[in-house]
């Protein structure tokens, strides 16, 4: 499985206030989308999320987003290594993803760009 990088997940109260800071910090323009009532802005290695507290509570349980070349391959490797895939693979606005719980109990999102 090829791991291409990781993204830090940050829940913010006000996305409109946070985005300009992170755009300047990362030196890029945010890619914005919405999912399940949560406003999302991806900029550099940061994934900013803002929305209803009930949704954010679930999102906070995921430690990081890991970019991989192929989510299906990640699914196979993770399962072989004893991780438990709890969601996906499914299509998202930014690619395909899955959520996995590693044997140590830490939860990660794996995402590819094979849309």
BAMIRO-179115 format. One record per residue: x negated, z, y negated of N, C-alpha, C, O, CB in turn. Coordinates in nm, 2 decimals. Glycine has a CB too. Layout:
# residues N
<atom <X, Z, Y>, <X, Z, Y>, <X, Z, Y>, <X, Z, Y>, <X, Z, Y>>;
...
This chain:
# residues 115
<atom <-0.09, 0.00, 0.12>, <0.00, 0.00, 0.00>, <-0.09, 0.00, -0.12>, <-0.18, 0.08, -0.14>, <0.10, 0.12, 0.00>>;
<atom <-0.07, -0.09, -0.21>, <-0.14, -0.10, -0.34>, <-0.07, -0.02, -0.45>, <0.04, -0.05, -0.49>, <-0.16, -0.25, -0.38>>;
<atom <-0.14, 0.09, -0.49>, <-0.09, 0.17, -0.61>, <-0.15, 0.11, -0.73>, <-0.28, 0.10, -0.74>, <-0.12, 0.32, -0.59>>;
<atom <-0.07, 0.06, -0.83>, <-0.12, -0.01, -0.95>, <-0.13, 0.09, -1.07>, <-0.20, 0.05, -1.16>, <-0.02, -0.12, -0.98>>;
<atom <-0.07, 0.20, -1.06>, <-0.08, 0.30, -1.18>, <0.03, 0.40, -1.17>, <0.12, 0.39, -1.08>, <-0.07, 0.22, -1.31>>;
<atom <0.04, 0.49, -1.26>, <0.14, 0.59, -1.27>, <0.19, 0.60, -1.41>, <0.12, 0.57, -1.51>, <0.08, 0.73, -1.22>>;
<atom <0.32, 0.64, -1.42>, <0.38, 0.66, -1.55>, <0.43, 0.81, -1.56>, <0.48, 0.86, -1.47>, <0.50, 0.57, -1.56>>;
<atom <0.40, 0.86, -1.68>, <0.45, 1.00, -1.71>, <0.59, 1.00, -1.75>, <0.63, 0.92, -1.84>, <0.36, 1.07, -1.81>>;
<atom <0.68, 1.08, -1.69>, <0.82, 1.09, -1.72>, <0.84, 1.20, -1.82>, <0.81, 1.31, -1.79>, <0.91, 1.11, -1.59>>;
<atom <0.90, 1.17, -1.94>, <0.92, 1.27, -2.04>, <1.07, 1.26, -2.09>, <1.12, 1.16, -2.13>, <0.83, 1.24, -2.16>>;
<atom <1.14, 1.38, -2.07>, <1.27, 1.39, -2.13>, <1.26, 1.44, -2.27>, <1.20, 1.54, -2.30>, <1.36, 1.49, -2.04>>;
<atom <1.33, 1.36, -2.36>, <1.33, 1.40, -2.50>, <1.47, 1.42, -2.55>, <1.56, 1.36, -2.50>, <1.26, 1.29, -2.58>>;
<atom <1.48, 1.50, -2.65>, <1.61, 1.52, -2.71>, <1.66, 1.40, -2.79>, <1.78, 1.37, -2.78>, <1.61, 1.65, -2.80>>;
<atom <1.57, 1.34, -2.87>, <1.61, 1.23, -2.96>, <1.52, 1.11, -2.93>, <1.40, 1.11, -2.98>, <1.61, 1.27, -3.11>>;
<atom <1.57, 1.01, -2.86>, <1.48, 0.90, -2.83>, <1.44, 0.82, -2.95>, <1.33, 0.78, -2.96>, <1.56, 0.81, -2.73>>;
<atom <1.53, 0.81, -3.05>, <1.50, 0.73, -3.17>, <1.38, 0.79, -3.25>, <1.31, 0.72, -3.31>, <1.62, 0.72, -3.26>>;
<atom <1.37, 0.92, -3.24>, <1.26, 0.99, -3.31>, <1.13, 0.99, -3.23>, <1.02, 0.97, -3.28>, <1.30, 1.14, -3.33>>;
<atom <1.14, 0.99, -3.10>, <1.03, 1.00, -3.01>, <0.96, 0.86, -3.00>, <0.84, 0.85, -2.99>, <1.07, 1.05, -2.87>>;
<atom <1.04, 0.75, -2.99>, <0.98, 0.62, -2.96>, <0.87, 0.58, -3.06>, <0.77, 0.54, -3.01>, <1.09, 0.52, -2.96>>;
<atom <0.89, 0.59, -3.19>, <0.78, 0.54, -3.28>, <0.65, 0.62, -3.26>, <0.55, 0.56, -3.27>, <0.83, 0.56, -3.42>>;
<atom <0.66, 0.75, -3.23>, <0.54, 0.82, -3.20>, <0.46, 0.77, -3.08>, <0.34, 0.74, -3.09>, <0.57, 0.97, -3.18>>;
<atom <0.54, 0.75, -2.97>, <0.47, 0.70, -2.85>, <0.43, 0.55, -2.86>, <0.33, 0.51, -2.80>, <0.57, 0.71, -2.73>>;
<atom <0.50, 0.47, -2.94>, <0.46, 0.33, -2.96>, <0.32, 0.33, -3.04>, <0.24, 0.25, -3.00>, <0.56, 0.26, -3.05>>;
<atom <0.31, 0.42, -3.14>, <0.18, 0.42, -3.21>, <0.07, 0.48, -3.12>, <-0.04, 0.43, -3.12>, <0.19, 0.51, -3.33>>;
<atom <0.11, 0.58, -3.04>, <0.01, 0.65, -2.95>, <-0.04, 0.55, -2.85>, <-0.16, 0.54, -2.82>, <0.07, 0.77, -2.88>>;
<atom <0.05, 0.47, -2.79>, <0.02, 0.38, -2.68>, <-0.02, 0.24, -2.73>, <-0.08, 0.16, -2.65>, <0.13, 0.37, -2.58>>;
<atom <0.01, 0.21, -2.86>, <-0.03, 0.08, -2.91>, <0.05, -0.03, -2.86>, <0.00, -0.14, -2.84>, <-0.17, 0.06, -2.88>>;
<atom <0.18, -0.01, -2.84>, <0.27, -0.11, -2.79>, <0.41, -0.09, -2.82>, <0.45, 0.01, -2.88>, <0.26, -0.12, -2.63>>;
<atom <0.50, -0.18, -2.79>, <0.64, -0.18, -2.82>, <0.72, -0.13, -2.70>, <0.69, -0.17, -2.58>, <0.69, -0.31, -2.87>>;
<atom <0.81, -0.04, -2.72>, <0.89, 0.01, -2.61>, <0.98, -0.09, -2.55>, <1.05, -0.17, -2.62>, <0.97, 0.14, -2.65>>;
<atom <0.99, -0.09, -2.42>, <1.09, -0.17, -2.34>, <1.21, -0.07, -2.32>, <1.19, 0.03, -2.26>, <1.04, -0.23, -2.20>>;
<atom <1.32, -0.11, -2.37>, <1.44, -0.02, -2.37>, <1.55, -0.06, -2.27>, <1.57, -0.18, -2.26>, <1.50, 0.00, -2.50>>;
<atom <1.61, 0.03, -2.20>, <1.72, 0.00, -2.12>, <1.80, 0.13, -2.10>, <1.76, 0.24, -2.13>, <1.68, -0.06, -1.98>>;
<atom <1.92, 0.11, -2.04>, <2.01, 0.23, -2.01>, <2.04, 0.23, -1.86>, <2.06, 0.12, -1.80>, <2.14, 0.23, -2.09>>;
<atom <2.04, 0.35, -1.80>, <2.08, 0.36, -1.66>, <2.16, 0.49, -1.64>, <2.11, 0.60, -1.68>, <1.96, 0.35, -1.57>>;
<atom <2.28, 0.48, -1.59>, <2.36, 0.60, -1.56>, <2.38, 0.69, -1.69>, <2.38, 0.81, -1.67>, <2.30, 0.68, -1.45>>;
<atom <2.40, 0.63, -1.80>, <2.42, 0.70, -1.92>, <2.29, 0.76, -1.99>, <2.30, 0.83, -2.09>, <2.51, 0.81, -1.90>>;
<atom <2.18, 0.73, -1.93>, <2.05, 0.78, -1.98>, <1.98, 0.66, -2.06>, <1.96, 0.55, -2.00>, <1.96, 0.84, -1.87>>;
<atom <1.94, 0.68, -2.18>, <1.87, 0.59, -2.26>, <1.72, 0.60, -2.22>, <1.67, 0.71, -2.22>, <1.89, 0.61, -2.41>>;
<atom <1.66, 0.49, -2.19>, <1.52, 0.49, -2.14>, <1.43, 0.40, -2.23>, <1.48, 0.29, -2.27>, <1.51, 0.45, -2.00>>;
<atom <1.31, 0.45, -2.26>, <1.22, 0.36, -2.33>, <1.08, 0.38, -2.26>, <1.03, 0.48, -2.25>, <1.20, 0.41, -2.48>>;
<atom <1.03, 0.26, -2.21>, <0.90, 0.26, -2.14>, <0.80, 0.20, -2.24>, <0.82, 0.09, -2.30>, <0.91, 0.17, -2.01>>;
<atom <0.70, 0.28, -2.27>, <0.59, 0.24, -2.36>, <0.46, 0.29, -2.31>, <0.43, 0.41, -2.29>, <0.62, 0.29, -2.51>>;
<atom <0.37, 0.19, -2.28>, <0.24, 0.23, -2.22>, <0.26, 0.30, -2.09>, <0.34, 0.26, -2.00>, <0.16, 0.31, -2.32>>;
<atom <0.20, 0.41, -2.07>, <0.21, 0.49, -1.95>, <0.32, 0.60, -1.96>, <0.33, 0.69, -1.88>, <0.08, 0.56, -1.91>>;
<atom <0.40, 0.59, -2.06>, <0.51, 0.69, -2.09>, <0.65, 0.63, -2.06>, <0.68, 0.52, -2.10>, <0.50, 0.74, -2.23>>;
<atom <0.73, 0.71, -1.99>, <0.87, 0.67, -1.97>, <0.95, 0.78, -2.04>, <0.97, 0.89, -1.98>, <0.90, 0.66, -1.82>>;
<atom <1.01, 0.75, -2.15>, <1.09, 0.85, -2.23>, <1.24, 0.83, -2.19>, <1.29, 0.72, -2.17>, <1.07, 0.82, -2.38>>;
<atom <1.30, 0.95, -2.17>, <1.44, 0.95, -2.13>, <1.52, 1.05, -2.21>, <1.48, 1.16, -2.24>, <1.45, 0.98, -1.97>>;
<atom <1.64, 1.00, -2.25>, <1.73, 1.09, -2.32>, <1.87, 1.06, -2.28>, <1.91, 0.95, -2.26>, <1.71, 1.07, -2.48>>;
<atom <1.95, 1.17, -2.27>, <2.09, 1.15, -2.23>, <2.16, 1.28, -2.19>, <2.11, 1.39, -2.23>, <2.10, 1.06, -2.11>>;
<atom <2.27, 1.27, -2.12>, <2.34, 1.39, -2.08>, <2.25, 1.49, -2.00>, <2.18, 1.45, -1.91>, <2.47, 1.35, -2.00>>;
<atom <2.26, 1.61, -2.03>, <2.18, 1.72, -1.96>, <2.19, 1.71, -1.81>, <2.10, 1.73, -1.74>, <2.22, 1.85, -2.01>>;
<atom <2.31, 1.69, -1.76>, <2.33, 1.68, -1.61>, <2.25, 1.57, -1.55>, <2.19, 1.59, -1.44>, <2.48, 1.66, -1.58>>;
<atom <2.24, 1.46, -1.62>, <2.16, 1.35, -1.56>, <2.01, 1.38, -1.58>, <1.93, 1.35, -1.49>, <2.19, 1.22, -1.64>>;
<atom <1.97, 1.44, -1.69>, <1.83, 1.47, -1.71>, <1.78, 1.58, -1.62>, <1.66, 1.58, -1.57>, <1.81, 1.52, -1.86>>;
<atom <1.87, 1.67, -1.58>, <1.83, 1.77, -1.48>, <1.78, 1.71, -1.35>, <1.69, 1.76, -1.29>, <1.95, 1.87, -1.46>>;
<atom <1.85, 1.61, -1.31>, <1.81, 1.54, -1.19>, <1.68, 1.46, -1.21>, <1.59, 1.47, -1.12>, <1.92, 1.44, -1.14>>;
<atom <1.67, 1.39, -1.32>, <1.55, 1.32, -1.35>, <1.42, 1.40, -1.36>, <1.31, 1.36, -1.33>, <1.57, 1.24, -1.48>>;
<atom <1.44, 1.53, -1.41>, <1.32, 1.62, -1.42>, <1.26, 1.66, -1.29>, <1.15, 1.70, -1.28>, <1.37, 1.74, -1.50>>;
<atom <1.34, 1.64, -1.18>, <1.29, 1.67, -1.05>, <1.18, 1.57, -1.00>, <1.11, 1.60, -0.90>, <1.40, 1.68, -0.95>>;
<atom <1.17, 1.46, -1.06>, <1.08, 1.35, -1.02>, <0.95, 1.37, -1.10>, <0.95, 1.36, -1.22>, <1.14, 1.21, -1.04>>;
<atom <0.84, 1.40, -1.03>, <0.71, 1.43, -1.10>, <0.65, 1.32, -1.18>, <0.60, 1.34, -1.29>, <0.62, 1.48, -1.00>>;
<atom <0.66, 1.20, -1.12>, <0.60, 1.08, -1.19>, <0.65, 0.96, -1.12>, <0.71, 0.96, -1.02>, <0.44, 1.08, -1.18>>;
<atom <0.63, 0.85, -1.19>, <0.67, 0.71, -1.14>, <0.54, 0.64, -1.10>, <0.45, 0.64, -1.18>, <0.75, 0.63, -1.24>>;
<atom <0.53, 0.59, -0.98>, <0.41, 0.53, -0.93>, <0.44, 0.38, -0.91>, <0.53, 0.34, -0.84>, <0.36, 0.59, -0.80>>;
<atom <0.37, 0.29, -0.98>, <0.38, 0.15, -0.97>, <0.31, 0.10, -0.85>, <0.19, 0.14, -0.83>, <0.33, 0.08, -1.10>>;
<atom <0.38, 0.02, -0.77>, <0.32, -0.03, -0.64>, <0.34, -0.18, -0.64>, <0.43, -0.23, -0.71>, <0.38, 0.04, -0.52>>;
<atom <0.27, -0.25, -0.56>, <0.28, -0.40, -0.55>, <0.41, -0.43, -0.48>, <0.48, -0.53, -0.52>, <0.17, -0.46, -0.47>>;
<atom <0.46, -0.35, -0.38>, <0.57, -0.38, -0.30>, <0.64, -0.26, -0.26>, <0.59, -0.18, -0.18>, <0.54, -0.47, -0.18>>;
<atom <0.76, -0.23, -0.30>, <0.84, -0.11, -0.27>, <0.87, -0.11, -0.12>, <0.87, 0.00, -0.06>, <0.97, -0.10, -0.35>>;
<atom <0.90, -0.22, -0.06>, <0.93, -0.22, 0.08>, <0.80, -0.17, 0.16>, <0.82, -0.10, 0.26>, <0.97, -0.36, 0.13>>;
<atom <0.69, -0.22, 0.12>, <0.56, -0.17, 0.19>, <0.55, -0.02, 0.17>, <0.51, 0.05, 0.26>, <0.44, -0.25, 0.14>>;
<atom <0.57, 0.02, 0.04>, <0.56, 0.17, 0.01>, <0.66, 0.25, 0.10>, <0.62, 0.35, 0.15>, <0.59, 0.19, -0.14>>;
<atom <0.78, 0.20, 0.12>, <0.88, 0.26, 0.20>, <0.82, 0.28, 0.34>, <0.83, 0.39, 0.40>, <1.01, 0.18, 0.20>>;
<atom <0.76, 0.18, 0.40>, <0.71, 0.18, 0.53>, <0.59, 0.28, 0.54>, <0.59, 0.36, 0.63>, <0.66, 0.04, 0.58>>;
<atom <0.50, 0.27, 0.45>, <0.38, 0.36, 0.45>, <0.42, 0.51, 0.43>, <0.38, 0.60, 0.50>, <0.28, 0.32, 0.34>>;
<atom <0.51, 0.53, 0.33>, <0.55, 0.67, 0.31>, <0.62, 0.73, 0.43>, <0.59, 0.84, 0.47>, <0.65, 0.67, 0.19>>;
<atom <0.71, 0.65, 0.49>, <0.78, 0.70, 0.61>, <0.68, 0.73, 0.72>, <0.69, 0.83, 0.79>, <0.88, 0.60, 0.66>>;
<atom <0.58, 0.64, 0.74>, <0.48, 0.66, 0.85>, <0.40, 0.79, 0.82>, <0.36, 0.85, 0.92>, <0.39, 0.54, 0.86>>;
<atom <0.38, 0.82, 0.70>, <0.30, 0.94, 0.66>, <0.38, 1.07, 0.66>, <0.32, 1.17, 0.63>, <0.23, 0.91, 0.53>>;
<atom <0.51, 1.06, 0.68>, <0.59, 1.18, 0.69>, <0.67, 1.21, 0.56>, <0.73, 1.32, 0.55>, <0.51, 1.29, 0.72>>;
<atom <0.67, 1.12, 0.47>, <0.75, 1.14, 0.35>, <0.90, 1.11, 0.38>, <0.92, 1.04, 0.48>, <0.70, 1.05, 0.23>>;
<atom <0.99, 1.16, 0.30>, <1.13, 1.14, 0.33>, <1.18, 1.06, 0.21>, <1.18, 1.11, 0.10>, <1.21, 1.28, 0.34>>;
<atom <1.23, 0.94, 0.23>, <1.28, 0.85, 0.13>, <1.43, 0.90, 0.11>, <1.51, 0.89, 0.20>, <1.27, 0.70, 0.17>>;
<atom <1.46, 0.94, -0.01>, <1.60, 0.99, -0.04>, <1.68, 0.90, -0.11>, <1.81, 0.92, -0.12>, <1.58, 1.12, -0.11>>;
<atom <1.63, 0.79, -0.17>, <1.71, 0.69, -0.24>, <1.63, 0.56, -0.24>, <1.51, 0.56, -0.26>, <1.74, 0.74, -0.39>>;
<atom <1.70, 0.45, -0.22>, <1.64, 0.32, -0.23>, <1.59, 0.27, -0.10>, <1.60, 0.33, 0.01>, <1.53, 0.32, -0.33>>;
<atom <1.52, 0.16, -0.11>, <1.49, 0.08, -0.23>, <1.62, 0.01, -0.29>, <1.71, -0.03, -0.21>, <1.39, -0.03, -0.19>>;
<atom <1.62, 0.01, -0.42>, <1.73, -0.05, -0.49>, <1.68, -0.12, -0.61>, <1.57, -0.09, -0.66>, <1.84, 0.06, -0.53>>;
<atom <1.76, -0.22, -0.66>, <1.72, -0.29, -0.78>, <1.75, -0.21, -0.90>, <1.85, -0.14, -0.91>, <1.79, -0.43, -0.79>>;
<atom <1.66, -0.22, -1.00>, <1.68, -0.15, -1.13>, <1.65, -0.25, -1.24>, <1.61, -0.36, -1.22>, <1.59, -0.02, -1.15>>;
<atom <1.68, -0.21, -1.37>, <1.65, -0.31, -1.48>, <1.50, -0.34, -1.49>, <1.47, -0.44, -1.55>, <1.70, -0.25, -1.61>>;
<atom <1.42, -0.26, -1.44>, <1.27, -0.28, -1.45>, <1.21, -0.32, -1.32>, <1.08, -0.34, -1.32>, <1.21, -0.15, -1.50>>;
<atom <1.28, -0.34, -1.22>, <1.22, -0.38, -1.09>, <1.30, -0.31, -0.98>, <1.41, -0.27, -1.00>, <1.07, -0.35, -1.08>>;
<atom <1.24, -0.29, -0.86>, <1.30, -0.22, -0.75>, <1.23, -0.09, -0.74>, <1.11, -0.07, -0.77>, <1.29, -0.30, -0.62>>;
<atom <1.31, 0.01, -0.69>, <1.25, 0.15, -0.68>, <1.30, 0.22, -0.56>, <1.40, 0.18, -0.49>, <1.28, 0.23, -0.80>>;
<atom <1.23, 0.33, -0.53>, <1.28, 0.42, -0.43>, <1.23, 0.56, -0.48>, <1.14, 0.57, -0.56>, <1.23, 0.39, -0.29>>;
<atom <1.30, 0.66, -0.43>, <1.26, 0.80, -0.45>, <1.22, 0.86, -0.32>, <1.29, 0.86, -0.22>, <1.38, 0.88, -0.52>>;
<atom <1.10, 0.93, -0.32>, <1.05, 0.98, -0.20>, <1.01, 1.13, -0.22>, <0.95, 1.16, -0.32>, <0.94, 0.90, -0.14>>;
<atom <1.03, 1.21, -0.12>, <0.98, 1.35, -0.12>, <0.86, 1.35, -0.03>, <0.87, 1.32, 0.09>, <1.09, 1.45, -0.07>>;
<atom <0.74, 1.38, -0.08>, <0.62, 1.39, 0.00>, <0.63, 1.51, 0.09>, <0.71, 1.60, 0.07>, <0.49, 1.40, -0.09>>;
<atom <0.55, 1.52, 0.19>, <0.55, 1.63, 0.29>, <0.52, 1.77, 0.22>, <0.57, 1.87, 0.27>, <0.45, 1.61, 0.39>>;
<atom <0.46, 1.77, 0.10>, <0.43, 1.89, 0.03>, <0.55, 1.93, -0.06>, <0.54, 2.03, -0.13>, <0.31, 1.88, -0.06>>;
<atom <0.66, 1.85, -0.06>, <0.78, 1.88, -0.14>, <0.79, 1.82, -0.28>, <0.89, 1.83, -0.34>, <0.79, 2.03, -0.15>>;
<atom <0.68, 1.75, -0.32>, <0.68, 1.69, -0.45>, <0.76, 1.56, -0.45>, <0.74, 1.48, -0.35>, <0.53, 1.66, -0.51>>;
<atom <0.84, 1.53, -0.55>, <0.92, 1.41, -0.55>, <0.86, 1.31, -0.65>, <0.83, 1.34, -0.76>, <1.07, 1.45, -0.60>>;
<atom <0.86, 1.18, -0.60>, <0.80, 1.07, -0.68>, <0.90, 0.95, -0.67>, <0.97, 0.93, -0.58>, <0.66, 1.03, -0.63>>;
<atom <0.90, 0.88, -0.78>, <0.96, 0.75, -0.78>, <0.85, 0.64, -0.76>, <0.75, 0.65, -0.82>, <1.04, 0.72, -0.92>>;
<atom <0.88, 0.54, -0.68>, <0.79, 0.43, -0.66>, <0.87, 0.31, -0.71>, <0.99, 0.29, -0.68>, <0.75, 0.41, -0.50>>;
<atom <0.80, 0.22, -0.78>, <0.87, 0.11, -0.84>, <0.77, -0.02, -0.83>, <0.65, -0.01, -0.85>, <0.90, 0.13, -0.99>>;
<atom <0.84, -0.13, -0.81>, <0.76, -0.26, -0.82>, <0.83, -0.35, -0.92>, <0.93, -0.31, -0.98>, <0.76, -0.33, -0.68>>;
<atom <0.77, -0.46, -0.95>, <0.82, -0.56, -1.04>, <0.88, -0.68, -0.98>, <0.90, -0.78, -1.04>, <0.72, -0.59, -1.15>>;
<atom <0.91, -0.67, -0.85>, <0.96, -0.79, -0.77>, <1.11, -0.80, -0.79>, <1.18, -0.76, -0.70>, <0.92, -0.77, -0.62>>;
<atom <1.15, -0.85, -0.90>, <1.30, -0.86, -0.93>, <1.35, -0.99, -0.89>, <1.47, -1.02, -0.91>, <1.33, -0.83, -1.08>>;
